[in-house]
Amino acid sequence: MEAAIVGLSRPDEGLVSFEDLVVHFTQDEWDLLAPSQKTLYGDVMLETFRNFTAVGYEWEDEAIEDHCEDPEVNL
């Protein structure tokens, strides 16, 4: 467990990226989710975004926060 914590504490080495954690849904898959599942997805993605930002992750996509707040934007 200690190795994982060390790896996560050094984002400059590229050990963990947002893409490693994000889940992409097709429109068909998204349509099958219940509203509560869509809300949970949005909440988790926004929390993940904020955690990465808090440790200094630099975002290439300026609209990433908008997508996390409203996951249906990019479907």
Secondary structure, DSSP 8 states (H G I E B T S, - for coil): -HHHHHHHT-GGGTSS-HHHH-----HHHHHHS-HHHHHHHHHHHHHHHHHHHHTT---S-TTHHHHHH-GGGG-
